[in-house]
């Protein structure tokens, strides 16, 4: 099922994944506790965005399926 909004959500999710990978590498390289704390907060923020993205994706998918069933 091709849907522009779902595609956008998927692209956002992929972007979040890339950001997480970069932050993980950065976290492993740094020795400063302060810097690590900031990076962990950023990771947590991105993880929350990913959760919201997935919830929205599920809602939209269910809605699209419902629309298809009602059209039959």
URNORWO-V358241 format. One record per backbone hydrogen bond with DSSP energy under -0.5 kcal/mol. CO is the residue of the C=O (numbers start at 1). NH is the residue of the N-H. E is the energy in kcal/mol with one decimal. If there is no record, write none. Layout:
CO_NH_E / CO_NH_E
This chain:
1_3_-0.5 / 3_7_-2.6 / 4_8_-2.1 / 5_9_-2.3 / 6_10_-2.3 / 7_11_-2.4 / 8_12_-2.4 / 9_13_-2.4 / 10_14_-2.4 / 11_15_-2.1 / 12_16_-2.4 / 13_17_-2.2 / 14_18_-2.0 / 15_19_-2.2 / 16_20_-2.4 / 17_21_-2.0 / 18_22_-2.0 / 19_23_-2.5 / 20_24_-2.4 / 21_25_-2.0 / 22_26_-2.3 / 23_27_-2.7 / 24_28_-2.1 / 25_29_-1.4 / 26_30_-1.5 / 32_36_-2.4 / 33_37_-2.1 / 34_38_-2.0 / 35_39_-2.3 / 36_40_-2.5 / 37_41_-2.0 / 38_42_-2.0 / 39_43_-2.6 / 40_44_-2.5 / 41_45_-2.2 / 42_46_-2.4 / 43_47_-2.5 / 44_48_-2.1 / 45_49_-2.0 / 46_50_-2.4 / 47_51_-2.2 / 48_52_-2.3 / 49_53_-2.4 / 50_54_-2.4 / 51_55_-2.4 / 52_56_-2.5 / 53_57_-2.3 / 54_58_-2.3 / 55_59_-2.4 / 56_60_-2.6 / 57_61_-2.4 / 58_62_-2.6 / 59_63_-2.2 / 60_64_-2.7 / 61_65_-2.3 / 62_66_-2.3 / 63_67_-2.3 / 64_68_-2.1 / 65_69_-2.2 / 66_70_-2.1 / 67_71_-1.3 / 68_72_-0.8 / 69_72_-0.5
